[in-house]
Amino acid sequence: MTTEDFEFVSSVRSAVLIKSPKSTQQILWITAGIVAFLLIWASFASVDEITRGEGKVIPSGQLQMVQNLEGGIVKEILVKKGDKVKEGQPLLLIENSKFTSDYAENIAKINQLIAKEIRLTAEAFGQPFSPKEESYTQEQQLLIENERNYYNSNMQQLASQKRVLEEQLSQKRNDRKKSEAKLESLRKSYELLRREIEIQMPLAQKGVISEVEIIKLQREANKEVEEIQSVKLSIPSIISEIEEIKSKINEAQFEFENRAKKERNEVLSEIIRLQKSQEHLSDQVSRTAVTAPVDGQVNQMFVNTLGGVIRPGMDLLEIVPSEDLLVIEAKIKPSDIAFLFPKQKAIVKFSAYDFAIYGGVEGELSLISPDTITDEEGNSFYLVQISTKKTYLEREGKRLDIIPGMTASVDILTGKKTIMDYLLKPIFKAQSHALSER
């Protein structure tokens, strides 16, 4: 110190300083400098202020309960508790012989009706039976060939029926021609008799010939007239019979086609019904392989016995979905809840993995319960949920999965505070309570 500096120090202190060795003075100044530096550093250096809670990992989605609609007998169990599964992966097989049999029988009925519909279409619209067999399966082609035989048989039967009617028609047409020819012949014969009577009548009047001859001729003429009338009356009847036979021929064709059309409509309706039933049967067959509805992990198995009976709608397995989000549900003391709000950052540490070795997972506060919850021991707490984007830890390229049920501690960042604030907090707290007790 200089002489001028002693003017600002008391006489006692000046005497001590003058008598103190220089090394001691240096230590005091260094100590004072360090203390000053630490005070300044503590005033500006800040640390994270956190709220800590304990909790566990819960599924981010609802637990998936796997069931079967029809039930049946367990044929094979393909997974066990704890296995990871992918969406659509078979979990267990149910005996499907009955469903497969019903499905195959329904297909056979549909194929048979399709072949029948092809035949009926040809019969209903007077078309030749010529399906494109290359567009059908081998089984369908065999059925179509059988229907071809039915088609040929039915067409032959129709042709035979029409042939009989055609023969009757031809006979009636011949009868008409004969009657018309006979009528013409009778008319000519009558005309000759009439002329003969006209010629011989004057001779009979003169007595050259007997009147008996004239009477005979007149009798023959009357017979010719009667026969002419009879033949004339028979011709319209024959014409009527001809038209009736023509009508029968047309009616036979119409009835044949109409019957085929009606039967075809019934077949088409039955095909539609069976095809709708086929969708149901196909679903039944597919459901005999019970598959995973989502990616996840088998949490519980309710069926463990081969040959066991499954009731319709019975719970078979429980799957915990494995999604991109991981949710940690933690308990927070009511005294710490005031400074928490959604979207605050958090660090999650899992008890199964040493934090010093594997670290933790960053997360974000996503949910705070609106009220406290009291457990069986009478402790009250708030439930909060922390969402993370990672569902695993990683070390040296090895992935460590985090699964529901694991316990964890969460450190929620609520703000920052200087070290000086921490140091002075007990003093301020004591000051606020000082001299206030009774």
C-alpha positions in Angstrom: 0.0 0.0 0.0 1.2 3.6 -0.6 1.3 6.3 1.9 -1.8 7.9 0.4 -3.8 4.7 0.9 -3.2 4.8 4.7 -5.2 8.1 4.8 -8.4 6.0 4.1 -7.7 3.3 6.7 -8.1 3.6 10.5 -5.0 4.1 12.6 -5.3 0.6 14.3 -5.7 -1.1 10.9 -2.8 1.0 9.5 -0.6 -0.1 12.3 -1.5 -3.8 11.7 -0.9 -3.5 8.0 2.4 -1.8 8.5 3.5 -4.5 10.9 2.1 -7.4 8.8 4.5 -9.2 6.4 3.9 -8.7 2.7 3.2 -12.4 2.1 0.3 -12.4 4.5 -1.1 -9.3 2.8 -0.9 -11.1 -0.6 -2.8 -14.1 0.7 -5.6 -11.9 2.1 -5.9 -10.1 -1.2 -6.0 -13.3 -3.2 -8.6 -14.7 -0.9 -10.7 -11.6 -1.2 -10.3 -11.7 -5.0 -11.4 -15.4 -5.1 -14.4 -14.7 -2.9 -15.4 -11.7 -5.0 -15.0 -13.8 -8.2 -17.2 -16.6 -6.8 -19.8 -14.1 -5.7 -19.9 -12.6 -9.1 -20.0 -16.0 -10.8 -22.8 -17.2 -8.5 -24.8 -14.2 -9.4 -24.7 -14.8 -13.1 -24.2 -18.6 -13.5 -27.5 -20.4 -13.8 -28.6 -24.0 -13.3 -31.7 -25.9 -14.3 -34.6 -25.9 -11.9 -36.5 -29.2 -12.2 -39.5 -31.0 -10.8 -39.0 -34.7 -10.2 -41.5 -37.5 -10.3 -41.7 -41.2 -10.3 -43.8 -43.2 -12.7 -43.9 -46.0 -15.3 -44.2 -46.5 -19.1 -47.7 -46.9 -20.4 -48.9 -47.7 -23.9 -49.6 -44.6 -26.0 -52.5 -46.3 -27.7 -55.3 -48.5 -26.3 -54.5 -52.1 -25.5 -55.7 -54.3 -28.4 -57.8 -57.2 -27.4 -57.7 -59.9 -30.1 -60.9 -61.9 -30.5 -62.5 -64.3 -33.0 -66.1 -64.0 -34.3 -67.0 -67.6 -34.9 -64.9 -69.5 -32.3 -63.8 -73.1 -32.8 -61.0 -75.5 -31.8 -57.4 -74.3 -31.4 -55.2 -75.9 -34.0 -51.9 -74.2 -33.5 -50.5 -71.4 -31.3 -47.8 -69.4 -33.1 -46.7 -66.8 -30.5 -46.1 -66.6 -26.8 -46.3 -63.8 -24.2 -43.7 -61.1 -24.8 -43.3 -61.8 -28.5 -43.1 -58.8 -30.8 -45.6 -59.0 -33.7 -46.3 -57.2 -36.9 -49.7 -56.1 -38.2 -51.4 -59.0 -40.1 -49.0 -61.6 -38.6 -50.8 -64.9 -37.7 -51.0 -65.4 -34.0 -52.9 -68.7 -33.7 -54.8 -71.0 -36.1 -58.3 -72.4 -35.6 -59.5 -75.7 -37.0 -61.0 -74.7 -40.4 -62.1 -78.0 -42.0 -65.8 -77.1 -41.6 -65.4 -73.6 -43.0 -63.2 -74.8 -45.8 -65.7 -77.5 -46.7 -68.6 -75.0 -46.7 -66.5 -72.6 -48.8 -65.6 -75.3 -51.4 -69.2 -76.5 -51.5 -70.4 -73.0 -52.2 -67.9 -72.5 -55.0 -69.0 -75.8 -56.6 -72.7 -74.6 -56.5 -71.7 -71.3 -58.1 -69.7 -73.0 -60.8 -72.6 -75.4 -61.6 -75.1 -72.5 -61.7 -72.8 -70.5 -64.0 -72.6 -73.4 -66.5 -76.4 -73.8 -66.2 -76.9 -70.0 -66.9 -74.8 -70.3 -70.1 -77.1 -73.1 -71.3 -80.3 -71.3 -70.4 -79.1 -68.1 -72.1 -78.6 -70.0 -75.3 -82.0 -71.7 -75.0 -83.9 -68.5 -74.0 -82.6 -66.4 -76.9 -82.4 -69.0 -79.6 -78.6 -68.8 -79.7 -76.1 -71.6 -80.3 -74.3 -73.1 -77.3 -70.8 -71.7 -77.9 -69.1 -70.4 -74.7 -65.4 -69.4 -74.7 -64.2 -72.3 -72.7 -60.7 -71.0 -72.5 -61.9 -68.3 -70.1 -63.2 -70.8 -67.6 -61.4 -73.1 -65.2 -61.0 -76.8 -65.9 -63.7 -77.7 -63.4 -66.1 -75.1 -65.0 -65.3 -76.5 -68.4 -66.4 -80.0 -67.3 -69.7 -78.5 -66.0 -70.1 -76.6 -69.2 -69.7 -79.8 -71.2 -72.4 -81.4 -69.1 -74.7 -78.5 -69.8 -73.9 -78.8 -73.5 -75.3 -82.3 -73.4 -78.4 -81.0 -71.7 -78.7 -78.2 -74.3 -78.5 -80.7 -77.2 -81.0 -83.0 -75.5 -83.5 -80.1 -75.0 -83.1 -78.8 -78.5 -83.6 -82.3 -79.9 -86.8 -82.7 -77.8 -88.0 -79.3 -79.0 -87.2 -80.2 -82.6 -89.0 -83.5 -82.2 -92.1 -81.8 -80.8 -92.1 -79.3 -83.6 -91.5 -82.0 -86.2 -94.6 -83.8 -85.1 -96.6 -80.6 -85.5 -95.0 -79.9 -88.8 -96.0 -83.3 -90.1 -99.6 -82.6 -88.9 -99.4 -79.3 -90.6 -98.2 -80.9 -93.8 -101.0 -83.4 -93.6 -103.7 -80.7 -93.2 -102.3 -78.7 -96.1 -102.5 -81.9 -98.2 -106.1 -82.4 -97.0 -106.9 -78.8 -98.0 -105.4 -79.3 -101.5 -107.4 -82.5 -101.9 -110.6 -80.9 -100.8 -110.1 -77.9 -103.1 -109.3 -80.3 -106.0 -112.3 -82.5 -105.2 -114.5 -79.4 -105.0 -113.3 -78.3 -108.4 -114.0 -81.8 -109.8 -117.5 -81.9 -108.3 -118.2 -78.5 -109.7 -117.2 -79.7 -113.2 -119.2 -82.9 -112.8 -122.2 -80.9 -111.6 -121.8 -78.6 -114.6 -121.8 -81.5 -117.0 -124.9 -83.0 -115.4 -126.7 -79.7 -115.5 -125.9 -79.4 -119.3 -126.9 -83.0 -119.9 -130.3 -82.3 -118.2 -130.7 -79.2 -120.2 -130.1 -81.1 -123.5 -132.3 -84.1 -122.6 -135.2 -82.2 -121.1 -136.6 -81.2 -124.5 -136.3 -84.8 -125.7 -138.2 -86.0 -122.7 -140.9 -83.5 -123.4 -141.2 -84.8 -126.9 -141.3 -88.4 -125.7 -138.0 -89.3 -127.4 -136.6 -90.4 -124.0 -138.2 -91.5 -120.8 -138.7 -88.9 -118.0 -137.2 -91.5 -115.7 -133.8 -90.7 -117.2 -134.3 -87.0 -116.5 -135.2 -87.8 -112.9 -132.1 -90.0 -112.5 -129.9 -87.2 -113.9 -131.6 -84.6 -111.5 -131.0 -87.0 -108.6 -127.3 -87.3 -109.5 -127.1 -83.5 -109.8 -128.6 -83.1 -106.3 -126.1 -85.5 -104.9 -123.3 -83.5 -106.6 -124.6 -80.3 -105.0 -124.8 -81.9 -101.6 -121.2 -83.1 -101.9 -120.1 -79.8 -103.2 -121.6 -78.1 -100.1 -120.0 -80.7 -97.9 -116.6 -80.2 -99.4 -116.9 -76.4 -99.3 -117.8 -76.6 -95.6 -114.8 -78.8 -94.8 -112.2 -76.5 -96.3 -112.6 -73.7 -93.6 -112.3 -76.3 -91.0 -109.1 -77.6 -92.5 -107.8 -74.0 -92.8 -108.6 -73.5 -89.1 -106.8 -76.7 -88.1 -103.8 -75.5 -90.2 -103.7 -72.2 -88.3 -104.1 -74.0 -85.0 -101.1 -76.2 -85.8 -99.1 -73.2 -86.8 -100.0 -71.6 -83.5 -98.9 -74.8 -81.6 -95.6 -74.7 -83.4 -95.0 -71.1 -82.3 -96.3 -71.8 -78.9 -93.9 -74.7 -78.4 -91.0 -72.4 -79.3 -92.4 -69.6 -77.1 -93.0 -71.9 -74.1 -89.5 -73.4 -74.5 -87.8 -70.0 -74.5 -90.1 -68.5 -71.8 -89.4 -71.5 -69.5 -85.6 -71.0 -70.2 -85.8 -67.3 -69.4 -87.8 -67.8 -66.2 -85.3 -70.5 -65.1 -82.4 -68.3 -66.1 -83.7 -65.5 -63.9 -84.0 -67.9 -60.9 -80.4 -69.1 -61.6 -79.0 -65.6 -61.7 -80.8 -64.7 -58.4 -79.3 -67.8 -56.8 -75.8 -67.0 -58.2 -76.0 -63.5 -56.6 -77.2 -65.0 -53.3 -74.4 -67.6 -53.3 -71.8 -65.0 -54.2 -72.8 -62.8 -51.2 -72.7 -65.9 -49.1 -69.3 -66.6 -50.5 -67.9 -63.4 -49.1 -69.1 -64.4 -45.7 -67.7 -67.9 -46.0 -64.4 -66.4 -47.3 -64.2 -64.2 -44.2 -64.9 -67.2 -42.0 -62.0 -69.1 -43.6 -59.7 -66.2 -43.3 -60.6 -65.6 -39.7 -59.5 -69.2 -38.8 -56.0 -67.6 -38.9 -56.2 -65.1 -36.1 -53.9 -62.2 -37.0 -52.4 -59.2 -35.2 -54.4 -56.0 -35.7 -51.4 -53.7 -35.1 -47.7 -53.8 -34.6 -46.9 -54.4 -31.0 -46.0 -56.9 -28.3 -48.1 -59.8 -26.9 -48.9 -58.7 -23.3 -51.3 -61.6 -22.3 -52.3 -65.0 -23.6 -55.8 -66.2 -22.7 -55.5 -69.4 -24.8 -52.7 -71.8 -24.2 -54.1 -75.3 -24.9 -54.0 -77.0 -28.3 -57.4 -78.5 -29.1 -59.1 -76.1 -26.6 -62.5 -74.7 -27.5 -62.8 -71.0 -28.3 -66.2 -69.4 -27.7 -67.4 -66.9 -30.3 -66.2 -63.4 -29.3 -63.8 -64.8 -26.7 -60.7 -62.8 -25.7 -57.7 -64.6 -27.1 -54.7 -62.3 -26.7 -53.8 -58.8 -25.5 -51.4 -56.8 -27.6 -49.6 -53.6 -26.5 -49.3 -51.4 -29.6 -45.7 -50.3 -30.4 -46.0 -46.8 -31.8 -43.5 -44.0 -32.5 -44.6 -42.3 -29.2 -43.6 -43.5 -25.8 -45.7 -42.2 -22.8 -44.5 -42.1 -19.2 -47.1 -41.5 -16.5 -45.6 -40.0 -13.4 -46.7 -38.8 -10.0 -46.0 -35.2 -9.0 -46.4 -33.8 -5.5 -49.1 -31.1 -5.1 -46.4 -28.7 -3.8 -44.5 -29.0 -7.2 -47.4 -28.7 -9.6 -47.7 -24.9 -9.7 -44.8 -24.5 -12.1 -45.8 -27.2 -14.6 -47.5 -26.6 -17.9 -47.7 -28.5 -21.2 -44.8 -28.6 -23.6 -42.1 -28.3 -20.9 -39.0 -30.3 -21.6 -38.2 -33.3 -19.6 -35.6 -36.0 -19.2 -36.8 -39.6 -18.5 -34.5 -42.0 -16.7 -35.4 -45.7 -16.7 -34.6 -47.9 -13.7 -33.9 -50.9 -16.0 -31.0 -49.0 -17.7 -28.3 -47.2 -15.7 -28.5 -43.5 -16.5 -24.8 -43.1 -16.1 -24.2 -45.7 -18.8 -27.1 -45.5 -21.1 -28.4 -42.1 -20.5 -32.1 -41.1 -20.7 -34.7 -40.1 -23.3 -35.8 -36.5 -23.9 -39.5 -35.9 -23.7 -42.2 -33.2 -23.4 -44.9 -32.7 -20.8 -48.1 -33.5 -22.6 -50.8 -33.9 -20.0 -51.5 -32.8 -16.4 -54.4 -34.3 -14.5 -57.0 -31.7 -13.5 -57.1 -32.8 -9.9 -55.2 -34.8 -7.4 -55.5 -38.5 -7.0 -55.2 -40.3 -3.7 -53.7 -43.8 -3.4 -54.5 -46.5 -1.0 -52.0 -45.2 1.5 -53.7 -41.7 1.5 -51.0 -40.0 -0.4 -52.2 -37.3 -2.8 -50.5 -36.5 -6.1 -51.1 -35.3 -9.6 -50.7 -37.5 -12.6 -48.7 -36.2 -15.6 -47.8 -37.7 -18.9 -44.5 -37.3 -20.7 -44.4 -38.1 -24.4 -41.1 -39.1 -26.1 -40.3 -39.5 -29.8 -37.9 -42.3 -29.1 -39.0 -45.7 -27.9 -35.5 -47.0 -27.2 -32.1 -46.3 -25.9 -29.0 -46.9 -27.9 -25.4 -47.6 -26.9 -22.5 -48.7 -29.2 -25.0 -49.4 -32.0 -27.1 -51.7 -29.8 -30.8 -50.8 -29.5 -32.4 -51.2 -26.1 -36.2 -51.2 -26.3 -38.4 -49.6 -23.8 -41.6 -51.5 -23.1 -44.8 -50.7 -21.2 -44.5 -51.4 -17.5 -40.9 -50.2 -17.0 -40.5 -47.8 -14.0 -38.8 -44.5 -14.6 -38.1 -41.1 -13.0 -38.8 -37.9 -14.8 -37.0 -34.6 -14.4 -39.2 -31.8 -15.8 -37.4 -28.5 -16.5 -39.4 -25.7 -14.9 -36.9 -22.9 -15.3 -33.5 -21.6 -14.5 -32.1 -20.1 -11.3 -28.7 -18.6 -10.4 -26.4 -20.3 -7.8 -26.7 -17.1 -5.7 -30.5 -17.6 -5.6 -30.0 -21.1 -4.3 -27.5 -19.9 -1.7 -29.7 -17.0 -0.5 -33.0 -19.1 -0.5 -32.5 -20.4 3.1 -31.8 -16.8 4.3 -34.8 -15.3 2.6 -37.0 -18.2 3.8 -35.7 -17.8 7.4 -36.2 -14.0 7.1 -39.8 -14.4 6.0 -40.6 -16.6 9.0 -38.4 -14.8 11.5 -40.2 -13.2 14.5 -43.6 -14.4 13.2 -44.1 -17.5 15.4 -46.3 -17.4 18.5 
